[in-house]
């Protein structure tokens, strides 16, 4: 597998679209709480925040279409509903969250301005980038992403080599599962199905119509982005663990990140972190709103007016939702994630598996079972835990928000046996 300049530009662009608010804040606190179990927590986090998103990019490379192609084997109606849900969640939660984080960590420490001012200017710039989407890959891959990567690596390296590894015991009874579920909050699996389509359409706009070449470029750029995410996540989790005796146990995510940057980079760390936060959040918001606008444009007969209209609506919604506290947005996101994430993960896996074991019948059966068995987790997340607890107790992994996993895998095997027997 040969990597050239174009591969690294696309890979860094992909990395920047993934690496946003949650990706920056979640790993340090996860490591802080994980303590001496930081490695096990990292394994779980990497599965949901690196491996699955990377498989999502591979699936896009294989399909060479839009996000609607992910669920087309179930039914066109289901595919449309799924896409609408994903894009609605994306522009209502992770996109506004980027503005909220930017205000709290990059603006508020220096300027006494309101969140309205921050989010208004922020999403005006996002809109400008989205409306000039033909330049997105180059701008993100050549300029913004390398800056993000270098600053984060500086914090990690200085933290690792300047701090003694005297780490507290873990707060987690099941560190791998805790890391896995925290990885949900990055939205990276959803991000994969959203921004993967952005990359494909951006390549076509640039005149790259060779499907095989685009497939190769996406796979290679996905590997570059995946390696970058792996290094950053593992490093930030370990750094958080190293500092878990130097801060109060109940410290907030944003306070911990600020504290670590101050201890590693000194006073300049505060400024560098502000730049880092703003860039990381900004690139993610651009990717989300561009993907949503692309989707609506495709639904309405490739209408450029609909693309512009959706981009404006997404930006306005970002301004409005961006007024909420970042921790509130994270809490609100949990029920949505408990419902949509299992479906997204299963669709990603089904789309990377060989065609011989993913016939439409198999697709339908596995997705339906996944939806049914993910409902108890969803209901528990909206305050009905007591009512569904007997069901969760009876299901394998039910108490770890993974009640859907084993039923989905069993259905995949049984549906294939039934399908191949039927063919014979």
C-alpha positions as CSV (number, residue, x, y, z in Angstrom):
1,X,0.0,0.0,0.0
2,X,1.7,3.2,-1.2
3,X,1.0,6.5,0.4
4,X,1.6,9.8,-1.5
5,X,1.0,13.5,-0.8
6,X,-2.7,13.3,-1.9
7,X,-3.2,10.4,0.5
8,X,-1.9,12.3,3.5
9,X,-3.9,15.4,2.6
10,X,-7.1,13.4,2.4
11,X,-6.1,11.5,5.5
12,X,-5.5,14.6,7.6
13,X,-8.8,16.1,6.2
14,X,-10.6,13.0,7.4
15,X,-8.8,13.1,10.7
16,X,-9.9,16.7,11.2
17,X,-13.6,16.0,10.4
18,X,-13.5,13.2,13.1
19,X,-11.5,15.0,15.7
20,X,-13.9,17.5,17.3
21,X,-15.2,18.6,20.7
22,X,-15.8,15.2,22.3
23,X,-12.7,13.7,20.9
24,X,-10.6,16.3,22.6
25,X,-12.4,16.4,26.0
26,X,-13.4,12.7,26.6
27,X,-10.0,10.8,26.6
28,X,-8.2,12.8,29.3
29,X,-11.0,12.4,31.8
30,X,-11.5,8.8,30.8
31,X,-7.8,8.1,31.6
32,X,-8.1,10.2,34.7
33,X,-10.8,7.9,36.1
34,X,-9.3,4.8,34.6
35,X,-6.1,5.2,36.6
36,X,-3.9,2.0,36.4
37,X,-6.5,0.4,34.1
38,X,-5.9,3.0,31.4
39,X,-4.7,0.4,28.9
40,X,-7.9,-1.6,29.1
41,X,-10.0,1.5,28.9
42,X,-8.0,2.5,25.8
43,X,-8.8,-0.8,24.2
44,X,-12.5,-0.3,24.6
45,X,-12.4,3.3,23.5
46,X,-10.4,2.5,20.4
47,X,-12.9,-0.1,19.3
48,X,-15.8,2.4,19.3
49,X,-13.9,5.5,18.4
50,X,-11.3,4.2,15.9
51,X,-11.9,0.7,14.6
52,X,-15.6,1.0,13.9
53,X,-15.3,4.5,12.3
54,X,-12.4,3.2,10.2
55,X,-14.7,0.3,9.0
56,X,-17.3,3.0,8.2
57,X,-14.8,4.7,5.8
58,X,-14.0,1.3,4.3
59,X,-17.7,0.7,3.8
60,X,-18.0,4.1,2.0
61,X,-15.0,3.3,-0.1
62,X,-16.7,0.0,-1.2
63,X,-20.1,1.5,-1.8
64,X,-18.9,4.7,-3.6
65,X,-22.3,6.3,-3.0
66,X,-24.1,8.3,-0.4
67,X,-25.2,7.4,3.2
68,X,-28.5,6.1,1.9
69,X,-26.6,3.2,0.3
70,X,-25.7,2.0,3.8
71,X,-29.2,0.8,4.5
72,X,-30.6,0.3,1.0
73,X,-30.6,-3.5,1.4
74,X,-33.1,-3.2,4.3
75,X,-35.5,-1.0,2.3
76,X,-35.5,2.5,0.6
77,X,-38.0,3.8,3.2
78,X,-35.9,2.5,6.1
79,X,-32.8,4.0,4.6
80,X,-34.4,7.4,4.2
81,X,-35.7,7.4,7.8
82,X,-32.3,6.2,9.1
83,X,-30.5,9.0,7.2
84,X,-32.9,11.7,8.4
85,X,-32.4,10.5,12.0
86,X,-28.6,10.5,11.8
87,X,-28.4,13.9,10.1
88,X,-31.0,15.4,12.5
89,X,-29.0,14.1,15.5
90,X,-25.7,15.3,14.0
91,X,-26.8,18.9,13.4
92,X,-28.8,19.1,16.7
93,X,-26.1,17.7,19.0
94,X,-22.5,17.2,18.0
95,X,-22.4,20.2,15.7
96,X,-23.7,22.8,18.2
97,X,-21.5,21.1,20.9
98,X,-18.5,22.2,19.0
99,X,-19.5,25.9,19.4
100,X,-20.3,25.4,23.1
101,X,-16.9,23.9,23.7
102,X,-15.2,26.6,21.7
103,X,-16.8,29.3,23.8
104,X,-16.0,27.6,27.1
105,X,-12.4,26.8,26.4
106,X,-11.2,29.1,23.6
107,X,-13.1,32.4,24.1
108,X,-14.5,32.7,27.6
109,X,-11.0,32.5,29.3
110,X,-9.8,35.6,27.3
111,X,-12.9,37.7,26.4
112,X,-16.0,38.7,28.3
113,X,-18.3,38.0,25.4
114,X,-21.6,36.1,25.4
115,X,-22.0,32.6,23.9
116,X,-24.4,34.3,21.4
117,X,-21.5,36.3,19.9
118,X,-19.2,33.3,19.8
119,X,-21.6,30.9,18.2
120,X,-22.8,33.5,15.7
121,X,-19.3,34.3,14.4
122,X,-18.3,30.6,14.7
123,X,-21.2,29.3,12.5
124,X,-20.9,32.2,10.1
125,X,-17.3,31.0,9.4
126,X,-18.6,27.4,9.2
127,X,-21.2,28.4,6.7
128,X,-18.5,30.2,4.6
129,X,-16.5,26.9,4.4
130,X,-19.5,24.8,3.7
131,X,-20.6,27.1,0.8
132,X,-17.0,26.8,-0.6
133,X,-16.9,23.0,-0.1
134,X,-14.8,22.3,-3.2
135,X,-11.8,23.6,-1.2
136,X,-12.6,21.7,2.0
137,X,-10.2,18.7,1.5
138,X,-7.2,21.0,0.7
139,X,-7.9,23.5,3.5
140,X,-8.4,20.9,6.2
141,X,-5.8,18.4,5.0
142,X,-2.9,20.9,4.2
143,X,-3.3,23.5,7.0
144,X,-5.7,23.0,9.8
145,X,-5.2,19.3,10.7
146,X,-1.4,19.3,10.9
147,X,-1.6,22.2,13.4
148,X,-4.2,20.3,15.5
149,X,-2.0,17.1,15.4
150,X,1.2,18.8,16.4
151,X,-0.3,20.8,19.3
152,X,-1.9,17.6,20.8
153,X,1.2,15.5,20.4
154,X,3.2,18.3,22.2
155,X,0.8,18.1,25.2
156,X,1.0,14.3,25.2
157,X,4.8,14.0,24.8
158,X,5.6,16.6,27.5
159,X,3.0,15.1,29.8
160,X,4.4,11.6,29.5
161,X,8.1,12.5,29.8
162,X,7.7,15.1,32.5
163,X,5.3,13.3,34.9
164,X,6.1,10.3,37.2
165,X,3.9,7.3,36.5
166,X,2.4,7.2,40.0
167,X,-1.2,6.3,39.2
168,X,-4.2,5.7,41.4
169,X,-6.3,2.5,41.1
170,X,-9.1,2.6,38.6
171,X,-12.7,3.8,39.3
172,X,-14.1,1.3,36.7
173,X,-15.2,-2.2,37.5
174,X,-15.3,-3.1,33.7
175,X,-12.7,-0.8,32.1
176,X,-13.0,-2.2,28.6
177,X,-16.8,-1.7,28.5
178,X,-16.5,1.8,30.1
179,X,-14.0,2.8,27.4
180,X,-16.3,1.3,24.7
181,X,-19.3,3.2,25.9
182,X,-17.4,6.5,26.3
183,X,-16.3,6.1,22.7
184,X,-20.0,6.4,21.7
185,X,-19.8,10.0,22.8
186,X,-17.2,10.9,20.2
187,X,-20.0,10.3,17.6
188,X,-17.2,8.9,15.4
189,X,-19.2,5.9,14.1
190,X,-21.9,8.3,13.0
191,X,-19.3,10.7,11.8
192,X,-17.9,7.9,9.5
193,X,-21.1,7.5,7.6
194,X,-21.6,11.2,7.4
195,X,-18.1,12.5,6.4
196,X,-17.3,9.5,4.3
197,X,-20.0,10.7,1.9
198,X,-18.5,14.2,2.1
199,X,-15.1,12.9,1.0
200,X,-16.6,11.0,-2.0
201,X,-18.6,13.9,-3.2
202,X,-15.7,16.3,-2.7
203,X,-13.5,14.0,-4.8
204,X,-16.1,14.0,-7.6
205,X,-16.4,17.8,-7.5
206,X,-12.7,17.9,-8.0
207,X,-13.2,15.8,-11.1
208,X,-12.1,12.4,-9.6
209,X,-14.6,10.1,-11.3
210,X,-12.5,6.9,-11.3
211,X,-14.3,4.8,-8.7
212,X,-11.4,2.4,-8.2
213,X,-9.0,5.2,-7.7
214,X,-11.3,6.9,-5.2
215,X,-11.8,3.6,-3.4
216,X,-8.0,3.2,-3.0
217,X,-7.6,6.8,-1.9
218,X,-10.4,6.5,0.7
219,X,-9.0,3.3,2.2
220,X,-5.5,4.7,2.4
221,X,-6.7,8.1,3.8
222,X,-8.8,6.1,6.3
223,X,-5.7,4.3,7.5
224,X,-3.8,7.6,7.9
225,X,-6.7,9.1,9.9
226,X,-7.1,5.9,12.0
227,X,-3.5,5.9,12.9
228,X,-3.6,9.5,13.9
229,X,-6.7,9.0,16.0
230,X,-5.2,5.9,17.7
231,X,-2.0,7.8,18.6
232,X,-3.9,10.8,20.0
233,X,-6.6,8.8,21.9
234,X,-4.1,6.4,23.5
235,X,-1.7,9.3,24.4
236,X,-4.5,11.5,25.9
237,X,-6.0,8.7,27.9
238,X,-2.5,7.8,29.3
239,X,-1.8,11.5,30.0
240,X,-5.0,11.7,31.9
241,X,-4.1,8.7,34.0
242,X,-0.6,10.2,34.7
243,X,-2.2,13.3,36.2
244,X,-4.9,11.6,38.2
245,X,-3.3,12.5,41.5
246,X,-2.8,16.1,40.6
247,X,-6.4,17.2,40.4
248,X,-9.6,16.9,42.4
249,X,-11.5,13.6,41.7
250,X,-14.7,15.5,40.6
251,X,-12.9,17.8,38.1
252,X,-14.9,18.6,34.9
253,X,-13.7,17.6,31.5
254,X,-12.9,21.1,30.3
255,X,-11.1,21.9,33.6
256,X,-9.0,18.8,33.4
257,X,-7.9,19.5,29.8
258,X,-7.1,23.1,30.6
259,X,-5.1,22.0,33.7
260,X,-3.1,19.4,31.8
261,X,-2.2,21.9,29.0
262,X,-1.1,24.4,31.7
263,X,1.1,21.9,33.4
264,X,2.7,20.6,30.2
265,X,3.0,23.7,28.1
266,X,3.0,26.4,30.8
267,X,1.2,29.7,30.3
268,X,1.5,29.4,26.5
269,X,-0.5,26.2,26.9
270,X,-3.6,28.1,27.6
271,X,-3.3,30.0,24.3
272,X,-2.3,26.9,22.3
273,X,-5.2,24.9,23.8
274,X,-7.6,27.6,22.8
275,X,-6.4,27.5,19.2
276,X,-6.5,23.7,19.2
277,X,-10.0,23.6,20.6
278,X,-11.3,26.1,18.1
279,X,-9.7,24.3,15.1
280,X,-10.7,20.8,16.2
281,X,-14.3,21.9,16.8
282,X,-14.5,24.0,13.7
283,X,-13.4,21.2,11.2
284,X,-15.9,18.8,12.7
285,X,-18.8,21.3,12.4
286,X,-17.9,21.9,8.7
287,X,-17.9,18.2,8.0
288,X,-21.3,17.6,9.7
289,X,-23.1,20.5,8.0
290,X,-21.6,19.7,4.6
291,X,-22.7,16.1,4.9
292,X,-26.2,17.2,5.9
293,X,-26.4,19.7,3.1
294,X,-25.2,17.1,0.6
295,X,-27.9,14.7,1.7
296,X,-30.7,17.2,1.3
297,X,-29.4,18.3,-2.0
298,X,-29.5,14.7,-3.2
299,X,-33.1,14.2,-2.0
300,X,-34.3,17.3,-3.8
301,X,-33.0,16.4,-7.3
302,X,-29.4,17.7,-6.9
303,X,-30.7,21.1,-6.0
304,X,-27.9,23.6,-5.2
305,X,-30.6,25.9,-3.6
306,X,-31.5,23.1,-1.1
307,X,-27.7,22.6,-0.4
308,X,-27.4,26.3,0.5
309,X,-30.7,26.4,2.4
310,X,-29.8,23.3,4.5
311,X,-26.3,24.8,5.3
312,X,-28.0,28.0,6.5
313,X,-30.5,26.1,8.6
314,X,-27.8,23.9,10.1
315,X,-25.7,26.9,11.0
316,X,-28.7,28.7,12.6
317,X,-29.6,25.6,14.6
318,X,-25.9,25.5,15.7
319,X,-26.1,29.0,17.0
320,X,-29.3,28.3,18.9
321,X,-28.2,24.9,20.4
322,X,-24.7,26.2,21.0
323,X,-26.0,28.3,23.9
324,X,-26.4,25.2,26.1
325,X,-23.6,24.1,28.5
326,X,-21.4,21.5,26.9
327,X,-22.0,18.9,29.7
328,X,-25.8,19.4,29.2
329,X,-25.5,18.6,25.5
330,X,-23.4,15.5,26.3
331,X,-26.1,14.3,28.7
332,X,-28.9,15.0,26.3
333,X,-27.0,13.0,23.6
334,X,-27.0,9.8,25.5
335,X,-30.6,8.6,24.6
336,X,-30.1,9.4,21.0
337,X,-26.8,7.5,21.0
338,X,-28.3,4.5,22.7
339,X,-30.8,4.2,19.9
340,X,-28.9,5.2,16.7
341,X,-25.4,3.9,17.6
342,X,-26.2,0.1,17.6
343,X,-28.0,0.4,14.2
344,X,-25.1,2.4,12.8
345,X,-22.5,-0.1,14.0
346,X,-24.4,-3.0,12.6
347,X,-24.9,-1.3,9.2
348,X,-21.1,-0.5,9.1
349,X,-20.2,-4.2,9.8
350,X,-22.7,-5.5,7.3
351,X,-21.4,-3.2,4.6
352,X,-17.8,-4.4,5.0
353,X,-18.6,-8.1,5.2
354,X,-18.5,-10.2,2.0
355,X,-21.6,-10.1,-0.2
356,X,-22.1,-13.8,0.1
357,X,-23.2,-13.4,3.8
358,X,-25.0,-10.1,3.5
359,X,-27.9,-10.8,1.2
360,X,-30.9,-8.4,1.6
361,X,-32.8,-11.0,3.7
362,X,-29.8,-11.2,6.1
363,X,-29.6,-7.4,6.2
364,X,-33.2,-7.0,7.1
365,X,-33.2,-9.7,9.8
366,X,-30.0,-8.4,11.6
367,X,-31.1,-4.8,11.5
368,X,-34.6,-5.5,12.8
369,X,-33.2,-7.7,15.7
370,X,-30.7,-5.0,16.5
371,X,-33.4,-2.3,16.8
372,X,-35.6,-4.6,19.0
373,X,-32.8,-5.5,21.4
374,X,-31.4,-1.9,21.6
375,X,-34.8,-0.6,22.8
376,X,-34.2,-1.6,26.5
377,X,-31.0,0.4,26.5
378,X,-32.8,3.4,25.0
379,X,-35.7,3.2,27.4
380,X,-33.3,2.9,30.4
381,X,-31.4,6.1,29.1
382,X,-34.7,8.1,29.2
383,X,-35.6,7.3,32.8
384,X,-37.3,3.9,32.5
385,X,-34.4,1.8,33.9
386,X,-36.5,0.3,36.7
387,X,-39.1,-0.9,34.2
388,X,-36.7,-2.5,31.8
389,X,-34.1,-3.8,34.3
390,X,-35.5,-7.3,34.4
391,X,-35.1,-7.5,30.6
392,X,-31.5,-6.2,30.8
393,X,-30.7,-8.7,33.5
394,X,-31.9,-11.5,31.3
395,X,-30.0,-10.5,28.2
396,X,-26.2,-11.2,27.8
397,X,-24.3,-7.9,28.2
398,X,-27.6,-6.2,29.1
399,X,-26.2,-4.4,32.0
400,X,-23.4,-3.0,29.9
401,X,-25.6,-1.2,27.3
402,X,-24.8,-3.9,24.8
403,X,-28.0,-6.0,25.0
404,X,-28.3,-5.9,21.2
405,X,-24.8,-7.4,20.4
406,X,-25.2,-11.1,20.9
407,X,-28.7,-11.3,19.4
408,X,-27.5,-9.4,16.3
409,X,-24.5,-11.8,15.8
410,X,-26.7,-14.9,16.4
411,X,-29.2,-13.6,13.8
412,X,-26.5,-13.0,11.3
413,X,-25.5,-16.7,11.6
414,X,-29.1,-18.1,11.6
415,X,-30.3,-15.8,8.8
416,X,-27.3,-17.0,6.6
417,X,-28.1,-20.6,7.3
418,X,-31.7,-20.1,6.4
419,X,-30.9,-18.1,3.3
420,X,-28.4,-20.6,1.9
421,X,-30.7,-23.6,2.7
422,X,-33.5,-21.7,0.9
423,X,-31.3,-21.2,-2.2
424,X,-30.5,-24.9,-2.3
